Amino acid sequence: MAAFRIAPEAELELDDIWLYIARSSGNIDVANRLIDRITDQFWLLAQHPYLGRRRDQDLRAGLRTFPVGEYVIVYRVDIDEVVLILHIFHGKQDIQSLIHD
């Protein structure tokens, strides 16, 4: 059975993304569509956990990333094949420094 969990940090990041997009676009529908687009990929990753790029060398052992438009989902696959969504960052952010902090 494919499943995923969302870390509290990732939940906060999704809220921040929604708020930023809603404010900058002036349109909550645009923000809702982006969040839906990102979270739809959680289901895809649950079905295909190893779809994302391995980031063992540059981020941390066991981490993977998967792009969604201008955003990047950072996740890992648990022993029981459950996908744990750790972060959602904008692609222009320095993911390496954010992960290592």
DSSP file (Angstrom, degrees, kcal/mol; ACC not computed):
  #  RESIDUE AA STRUCTURE BP1 BP2  ACC     N-H-->O    O-->H-N    N-H-->O    O-->H-N    TCO  KAPPA ALPHA  PHI   PSI    X-CA   Y-CA   Z-CA
    1    1 A M              0   0    0      0, 0.0     2,-0.3     0, 0.0    46,-0.0   0.000 360.0 360.0 360.0 123.6    0.0    0.0    0.0
    2    2 A A        +     0   0    0     80,-0.1     2,-0.3    41,-0.0    45,-0.2  -0.561 360.0 160.4 -78.2 135.4    1.5    3.3   -1.1
    3    3 A A        -     0   0    0     78,-0.4    80,-2.3    43,-0.4     2,-0.3  -0.980  21.4-163.1-150.8 160.6    1.5    6.0    1.6
    4    4 A F  E     -a   83   0A   0     -2,-0.3     2,-0.3    78,-0.2    80,-0.2  -0.980   4.8-156.4-142.8 157.6    3.1    9.3    2.5
    5    5 A R  E     -a   84   0A   0     78,-2.7    80,-3.3    -2,-0.3     2,-0.5  -0.954  14.7-137.9-129.0 151.5    3.5   11.5    5.6
    6    6 A I  E     -a   85   0A   0     -2,-0.3    80,-0.2    78,-0.2    78,-0.1  -0.949  17.4-132.4-114.7 123.1    4.2   15.2    5.7
    7    7 A A     >  -     0   0    0     78,-3.0     4,-2.0    -2,-0.5     3,-0.4  -0.355  25.5-113.6 -67.3 150.9    6.7   16.5    8.3
    8    8 A P  H  > S+     0   0    0      0, 0.0     4,-2.2     0, 0.0     5,-0.2   0.860 117.6  56.2 -54.4 -37.5    5.5   19.5   10.3
    9    9 A E  H  > S+     0   0    0      1,-0.2     4,-2.3     2,-0.2    79,-0.2   0.907 106.5  49.6 -62.0 -41.1    8.2   21.7    8.6
   10   10 A A  H  > S+     0   0    0     -3,-0.4     4,-2.4    75,-0.3    -1,-0.2   0.882 107.9  53.8 -66.5 -37.7    6.8   20.8    5.2
   11   11 A E  H  X S+     0   0    0     -4,-2.0     4,-2.0     2,-0.2    -1,-0.2   0.929 110.7  46.6 -60.1 -45.1    3.3   21.7    6.4
   12   12 A L  H  X S+     0   0    0     -4,-2.2     4,-2.5     1,-0.2    -2,-0.2   0.891 110.7  52.4 -64.2 -39.9    4.5   25.1    7.5
   13   13 A E  H  X S+     0   0    0     -4,-2.3     4,-2.6     2,-0.2    -1,-0.2   0.894 107.7  51.4 -64.8 -39.5    6.4   25.6    4.2
   14   14 A L  H  X S+     0   0    0     -4,-2.4     4,-2.6     2,-0.2    -1,-0.2   0.912 110.4  49.5 -62.1 -42.0    3.2   24.8    2.2
   15   15 A D  H  X S+     0   0    0     -4,-2.0     4,-2.6     2,-0.2    -2,-0.2   0.918 111.8  48.5 -61.0 -43.7    1.4   27.4    4.3
   16   16 A D  H  X S+     0   0    0     -4,-2.5     4,-2.6     2,-0.2    -2,-0.2   0.902 111.4  49.5 -64.5 -41.4    4.1   30.0    3.6
   17   17 A I  H  X S+     0   0    0     -4,-2.6     4,-2.7     2,-0.2     5,-0.3   0.936 111.6  49.2 -62.1 -46.6    4.1   29.2   -0.1
   18   18 A W  H  X S+     0   0    0     -4,-2.6     4,-2.9     1,-0.2     5,-0.2   0.935 113.0  46.9 -58.2 -47.4    0.3   29.6   -0.2
   19   19 A L  H  X S+     0   0    0     -4,-2.6     4,-2.4     1,-0.2     5,-0.2   0.915 112.9  48.7 -63.0 -44.0    0.4   32.9    1.6
   20   20 A Y  H  X S+     0   0    0     -4,-2.6     4,-3.0     2,-0.2     5,-0.3   0.939 115.1  43.9 -61.4 -47.8    3.2   34.3   -0.6
   21   21 A I  H  X S+     0   0    0     -4,-2.7     4,-2.5     2,-0.2     6,-0.5   0.906 113.2  51.3 -66.6 -41.7    1.5   33.3   -3.8
   22   22 A A  H  X S+     0   0    0     -4,-2.9     4,-1.4    -5,-0.3     5,-0.4   0.918 116.3  41.3 -61.0 -43.1   -1.9   34.5   -2.6
   23   23 A R  H  < S+     0   0    0     -4,-2.4    -2,-0.2    -5,-0.2    -1,-0.2   0.933 117.9  44.6 -70.3 -46.6   -0.4   37.9   -1.6
   24   24 A S  H  < S+     0   0    0     -4,-3.0    -2,-0.2    -5,-0.2    -3,-0.2   0.837 123.3  35.5 -72.0 -31.1    1.8   38.3   -4.7
   25   25 A S  H  < S-     0   0    0     -4,-2.5    -1,-0.2    -5,-0.3    -2,-0.2   0.706  95.7-137.0 -91.1 -21.4   -0.8   37.3   -7.2
   26   26 A G  S  < S+     0   0    0     -4,-1.4     2,-0.4    -5,-0.4    -3,-0.2   0.700  74.5 102.1  71.7  18.8   -3.7   38.8   -5.4
   27   27 A N     >  -     0   0    0     -6,-0.5     4,-1.5    -5,-0.4     3,-0.4  -0.931  55.0-165.9-142.0 111.4   -5.6   35.6   -6.2
   28   28 A I  H  > S+     0   0    0     -2,-0.4     4,-2.9     1,-0.2     5,-0.2   0.785  91.6  63.5 -69.3 -24.5   -6.3   32.8   -3.7
   29   29 A D  H  > S+     0   0    0      2,-0.2     4,-2.5     1,-0.2    -1,-0.2   0.896 101.7  50.4 -64.4 -38.3   -7.3   30.5   -6.6
   30   30 A V  H  > S+     0   0    0     -3,-0.4     4,-2.0     2,-0.2    -1,-0.2   0.926 112.4  47.0 -62.7 -44.7   -3.8   30.7   -8.0
   31   31 A A  H  X S+     0   0    0     -4,-1.5     4,-2.3     1,-0.2    -2,-0.2   0.916 112.2  50.1 -63.4 -43.9   -2.3   29.9   -4.6
   32   32 A N  H  X S+     0   0    0     -4,-2.9     4,-2.6     1,-0.2    -2,-0.2   0.913 109.6  50.9 -61.5 -42.9   -4.8   27.0   -4.2
   33   33 A R  H  X S+     0   0    0     -4,-2.5     4,-2.5     2,-0.2    -1,-0.2   0.899 110.2  49.5 -63.5 -40.2   -3.9   25.6   -7.6
   34   34 A L  H  X S+     0   0    0     -4,-2.0     4,-2.4     2,-0.2    -1,-0.2   0.944 112.0  47.1 -64.6 -46.7   -0.2   25.7   -6.9
   35   35 A I  H  X S+     0   0    0     -4,-2.3     4,-3.0     1,-0.2     5,-0.2   0.908 112.8  50.2 -62.2 -40.9   -0.6   23.9   -3.5
   36   36 A D  H  X S+     0   0    0     -4,-2.6     4,-2.3    -5,-0.2    -1,-0.2   0.911 109.5  51.6 -61.5 -41.6   -2.8   21.3   -5.2
   37   37 A R  H  X S+     0   0    0     -4,-2.5     4,-0.8     2,-0.2    -2,-0.2   0.910 113.6  44.1 -62.3 -42.3   -0.2   20.8   -7.9
   38   38 A I  H >X S+     0   0    0     -4,-2.4     3,-0.9     1,-0.2     4,-0.6   0.955 115.2  46.5 -66.8 -50.4    2.5   20.2   -5.3
   39   39 A T  H >X S+     0   0    0     -4,-3.0     4,-0.9     1,-0.3     3,-0.8   0.797 102.6  64.3 -69.0 -26.8    0.5   18.0   -3.1
   40   40 A D  H 3X S+     0   0    0     -4,-2.3     4,-1.3     1,-0.2     3,-0.5   0.851  97.1  58.8 -60.0 -32.1   -0.7   15.9   -6.0
   41   41 A Q  H <X S+     0   0    0     -3,-0.9     4,-2.8    -4,-0.8    -1,-0.2   0.757  92.0  67.3 -70.5 -22.8    2.9   14.9   -6.5
   42   42 A F  H <X S+     0   0    0     -3,-0.8     4,-2.0    -4,-0.6    -1,-0.2   0.908 101.7  48.3 -60.1 -39.9    3.0   13.5   -3.0
   43   43 A W  H  X S+     0   0    0     -4,-0.9     4,-1.8    -3,-0.5    -2,-0.2   0.895 110.1  51.1 -67.1 -40.2    0.6   10.8   -4.2
   44   44 A L  H  X S+     0   0    0     -4,-1.3     4,-2.2     1,-0.2    -2,-0.2   0.930 111.3  47.9 -61.2 -45.5    2.7   10.1   -7.3
   45   45 A L  H  < S+     0   0    0     -4,-2.8    -1,-0.2     1,-0.2    -2,-0.2   0.847 107.6  55.9 -65.9 -33.5    5.8    9.7   -5.0
   46   46 A A  H  < S+     0   0    0     -4,-2.0   -43,-0.4    -5,-0.2    -1,-0.2   0.888 112.5  42.7 -63.9 -37.6    3.8    7.4   -2.7
   47   47 A Q  H  < S+     0   0    0     -4,-1.8    -2,-0.2     1,-0.3    -1,-0.2   0.828 131.7  24.3 -74.7 -33.5    3.1    5.2   -5.8
   48   48 A H  S >< S+     0   0    0     -4,-2.2     3,-1.9    -5,-0.2     4,-0.3  -0.658  72.0 175.2-133.3  74.4    6.7    5.5   -7.1
   49   49 A P  T 3  S+     0   0    0      0, 0.0     3,-0.4     0, 0.0    -1,-0.1   0.728  77.5  51.2 -60.6 -24.9    8.9    6.3   -4.1
   50   50 A Y  T 3  S+     0   0    0      1,-0.2     4,-0.1    14,-0.0    -5,-0.1   0.201  78.8 100.8-100.2  18.2   12.2    6.1   -6.0
   51   51 A L    <   +     0   0    0     -3,-1.9    -1,-0.2    -6,-0.2     3,-0.1   0.854  66.3  81.5 -67.5 -37.2   11.1    8.5   -8.8
   52   52 A G  S    S-     0   0    0     -3,-0.4     2,-0.2    -4,-0.3    14,-0.2  -0.196  94.0 -89.2 -71.9 162.7   13.0   11.5   -7.4
   53   53 A R  E     -B   65   0A   0     12,-2.4    12,-1.9     1,-0.1     2,-0.2  -0.516  41.0-116.7 -73.4 132.6   16.7   12.2   -7.8
   54   54 A R  E     -B   64   0A   0     -2,-0.2    10,-0.2    10,-0.2     3,-0.1  -0.492  28.3-176.1 -68.0 137.1   19.0   10.7   -5.2
   55   55 A R     >> +     0   0    0      8,-2.9     4,-2.1     5,-0.2     5,-1.1  -0.069  40.0 124.7-126.5  32.0   20.8   13.4   -3.1
   56   56 A D  T  45S+     0   0    0      1,-0.2     5,-0.2     3,-0.2    -1,-0.1   0.870  77.3  44.3 -58.6 -39.2   23.0   11.2   -1.0
   57   57 A Q  T  45S+     0   0    0      1,-0.1    -1,-0.2     3,-0.1     4,-0.1   0.900 124.2  26.7 -78.3 -41.9   26.2   13.0   -2.1
   58   58 A D  T  45S+     0   0    0      2,-0.1    -2,-0.2     0, 0.0    -1,-0.1   0.712 133.1  18.8-101.6 -20.7   25.2   16.7   -1.9
   59   59 A L  T  <5S-     0   0    0     -4,-2.1     2,-0.3     1,-0.2    -3,-0.2   0.723 116.3 -48.4-110.6 -78.8   22.5   16.8    0.7
   60   60 A R    > < -     0   0    0     -5,-1.1     3,-2.2     3,-0.1    -5,-0.2  -0.967  62.1 -82.3-162.2 147.3   22.2   13.9    3.1
   61   61 A A  T 3  S+     0   0    0     -2,-0.3     3,-0.1     1,-0.3    -5,-0.1  -0.277 114.5  18.0 -55.0 131.5   22.2   10.1    2.8
   62   62 A G  T 3  S+     0   0    0      1,-0.3    15,-0.6    14,-0.0    -1,-0.3   0.282  93.8 126.8  92.2 -10.0   18.7    8.9    2.0
   63   63 A L  E <   - C   0  76A   0     -3,-2.2    -8,-2.9    13,-0.1     2,-0.3  -0.553  33.8-176.2 -85.4 148.3   17.3   12.1    0.7
   64   64 A R  E     -BC  54  75A   0     11,-2.8    11,-2.7   -10,-0.2     2,-0.3  -0.940  10.1-150.1-134.0 156.5   15.6   12.5   -2.7
   65   65 A T  E     -BC  53  74A   0    -12,-1.9   -12,-2.4    -2,-0.3     9,-0.2  -0.960   7.6-171.6-129.4 151.3   14.3   15.5   -4.5
   66   66 A F  E     - C   0  73A   0      7,-1.9     7,-3.0    -2,-0.3     2,-0.2  -0.973  21.2-131.7-142.0 123.5   11.4   15.9   -7.0
   67   67 A P  E     - C   0  72A   0      0, 0.0     2,-0.3     0, 0.0     5,-0.2  -0.493  19.8-178.5 -79.9 144.6   10.7   19.1   -8.9
   68   68 A V  E >   - C   0  71A   0      3,-3.2     3,-2.4    -2,-0.2     2,-0.2  -0.841  64.7 -63.5-137.1  98.5    7.2   20.6   -9.2
   69   69 A G  T 3  S-     0   0    0     -2,-0.3    -1,-0.1     1,-0.3     0, 0.0  -0.427 120.4 -13.0  58.8-124.4    7.4   23.7  -11.4
   70   70 A E  T 3  S+     0   0    0     -2,-0.2    21,-3.7    -3,-0.1    22,-0.3   0.401 127.2  81.1 -86.8   2.9    9.6   26.2   -9.6
   71   71 A Y  E <   -CD  68  90A   0     -3,-2.4    -3,-3.2    19,-0.3     2,-0.4  -0.700  64.1-147.1-111.9 161.0    9.5   24.2   -6.4
   72   72 A V  E     -CD  67  89A   0     17,-3.0    17,-2.4    -5,-0.2     2,-0.5  -0.993   7.5-146.4-130.7 127.4   11.4   21.1   -5.1
   73   73 A I  E     -CD  66  88A   0     -7,-3.0    -7,-1.9    -2,-0.4     2,-0.5  -0.815  12.5-158.3 -90.0 127.7   10.0   18.4   -2.8
   74   74 A V  E     +CD  65  87A   0     13,-2.8    12,-2.5    -2,-0.5    13,-1.8  -0.940  29.6 147.9-106.5 126.0   12.6   17.0   -0.5
   75   75 A Y  E     -CD  64  85A   0    -11,-2.7   -11,-2.8    -2,-0.5     2,-0.3  -0.912  33.6-146.1-148.4 171.6   11.7   13.6    0.8
   76   76 A R  E     -CD  63  84A   0      8,-1.6     8,-3.0    -2,-0.3     2,-0.6  -0.967  20.9-124.3-139.9 159.1   13.0   10.2    2.0
   77   77 A V  E     - D   0  83A   0    -15,-0.6     6,-0.2    -2,-0.3   -73,-0.0  -0.919  26.7-141.0-106.9 121.2   11.7    6.7    1.7
   78   78 A D    >   -     0   0    0      4,-3.0     3,-2.3    -2,-0.6   -16,-0.0  -0.230  31.7 -97.5 -73.8 169.0   11.3    4.8    5.0
   79   79 A I  T 3  S+     0   0    0      1,-0.3    -1,-0.1     2,-0.1    -2,-0.0   0.845 126.6  54.2 -54.8 -37.2   12.1    1.2    5.4
   80   80 A D  T 3  S-     0   0    0      2,-0.1    -1,-0.3     1,-0.1     3,-0.1   0.209 122.4-106.8 -86.5  16.7    8.4    0.3    5.0
   81   81 A E  S <  S+     0   0    0     -3,-2.3   -78,-0.4     1,-0.3     2,-0.4   0.582  72.2 145.4  70.6  11.7    8.3    2.3    1.7
   82   82 A V        -     0   0    0    -80,-0.1    -4,-3.0   -78,-0.1     2,-0.5  -0.688  48.3-130.8 -80.0 132.1    6.4    5.2    3.2
   83   83 A V  E     -aD   4  77A   0    -80,-2.3   -78,-2.7    -2,-0.4     2,-0.7  -0.729  16.1-156.9 -85.8 125.9    7.4    8.5    1.6
   84   84 A L  E     -aD   5  76A   0     -8,-3.0    -8,-1.6    -2,-0.5     2,-0.7  -0.914   7.6-147.8-106.2 111.8    8.2   11.2    4.2
   85   85 A I  E     +aD   6  75A   0    -80,-3.3   -78,-3.0    -2,-0.7   -75,-0.3  -0.695  24.1 171.7 -79.3 114.8    7.8   14.7    2.8
   86   86 A L  E     -     0   0A   0    -12,-2.5     2,-0.3    -2,-0.7   -76,-0.3   0.861  55.0  -4.7 -94.7 -42.3   10.4   16.7    4.6
   87   87 A H  E     - D   0  74A   0    -13,-1.8   -13,-2.8   -78,-0.1     2,-0.4  -0.980  43.2-151.3-151.3 157.2   10.5   20.1    2.9
   88   88 A I  E     + D   0  73A   0     -2,-0.3     2,-0.3   -15,-0.2   -15,-0.2  -0.946  31.0 175.3-131.5 113.6    9.2   22.1    0.0
   89   89 A F  E     - D   0  72A   0    -17,-2.4   -17,-3.0    -2,-0.4     2,-0.3  -0.824  36.5-107.5-117.4 154.3   11.6   24.7   -1.2
   90   90 A H  E >   - D   0  71A   0     -2,-0.3     3,-2.0   -19,-0.2   -19,-0.3  -0.617  35.3-121.7 -72.6 141.2   11.6   27.2   -4.1
   91   91 A G  T 3  S+     0   0    0    -21,-3.7     4,-0.2     1,-0.3   -20,-0.1   0.707 109.9  60.6 -60.6 -21.6   14.2   26.0   -6.6
   92   92 A K  T 3  S+     0   0    0    -22,-0.3    -1,-0.3     2,-0.1     2,-0.1   0.604  85.7  97.7 -82.5 -10.7   16.1   29.3   -6.3
   93   93 A Q  S <  S-     0   0    0     -3,-2.0     2,-1.6     1,-0.1     3,-0.2  -0.422  89.9-108.3 -74.1 153.5   16.8   28.7   -2.6
   94   94 A D     >  -     0   0    0      1,-0.2     4,-1.9    -2,-0.1     3,-0.3  -0.657  40.2-178.8 -81.7  88.3   20.1   27.2   -1.5
   95   95 A I  H  > S+     0   0    0     -2,-1.6     4,-2.7     1,-0.2     5,-0.3   0.868  74.7  59.9 -59.8 -39.6   18.7   23.8   -0.6
   96   96 A Q  H  > S+     0   0    0      1,-0.2     4,-1.8     2,-0.2    -1,-0.2   0.924 108.8  42.1 -57.5 -47.0   22.1   22.6    0.5
   97   97 A S  H  > S+     0   0    0     -3,-0.3     4,-0.7     1,-0.2    -1,-0.2   0.859 113.8  52.9 -71.1 -33.2   22.5   25.2    3.2
   98   98 A L  H  < S+     0   0    0     -4,-1.9     3,-0.3     1,-0.2    -2,-0.2   0.887 111.0  46.7 -67.9 -38.3   18.8   24.9    4.3
   99   99 A I  H  < S+     0   0    0     -4,-2.7    -2,-0.2     1,-0.2    -1,-0.2   0.872 112.9  49.3 -69.9 -37.2   19.2   21.1    4.8
  100  100 A H  H  <        0   0    0     -4,-1.8    -1,-0.2    -5,-0.3    -2,-0.2   0.557 360.0 360.0 -83.6  -7.2   22.4   21.4    6.7
  101  101 A D     <        0   0    0     -4,-0.7    -1,-0.2    -3,-0.3    -2,-0.1   0.486 360.0 360.0 -77.4 360.0   21.2   24.1    9.1
